[in-house]
Amino acid sequence: MQSPGKSLKEALLCAQSEERLTVGVYESAKIMTEDPDSVSFCVLAMDEEFECDIALQIHFTLIQSFCFDNDISIVRVSDMQRLVEIVGDKAEQFEDAHCVLITNPADGSWEDPALEKLHLFCEESRHLNDWVPEISLPER
């Protein structure tokens, strides 16, 4: 199996090309509230700001709880800048990439091998009591 980081990068790029990415804590919370069944995968990105931002820590706790309650696979990454490089583009940089959701396609007819590997990785991690595993994103 390829590294979880490489699978995450591939899944993010695939979802982005199909317009199935939601970036931002508030935007993600809105989708989770309005249509939780549409959410397939959640990425929480931590940076230096996370340690000092109590509100962000509370949002993370609520998002994690929501994901657990709705059987949504969830991972953490520690390099938010690298995540922004993957999901952003030169014309549009995301100010709040602390939470990124991958949603299911509208027609329901799709398979993403990278995302399937990530779901398996998350399931294996849960068996080891690592409920929100941390993944390192690959360099360019």
C-alpha angles and dihedrals in degrees: 000000000000119000118286088236092059091046090051092051091049093047092049093049092047092049091046093052089051093045093244097127126105116191125195138048096254095041090049093048089051093054092044090053098043100039114006092166090064093063116095105168140008130207121193115196121201127197138160090288091061094067092056100037111085092179090055091049090052091049090051091051092050093046091049091050091049091050092050092049093049099040093246115155112238135188138175128227123193098204107072092169091059090048090052090050089055100043099030132068134209094265095048124037117184116234093194111039092146089115127033123179129197110207130200119258116264094240094049093223106117144100126199111190092197091053091047089054089051092051089051091048090051092047091051090048092052089054086058091049092251097131098176106027120199119235127195113221115226121249118249 
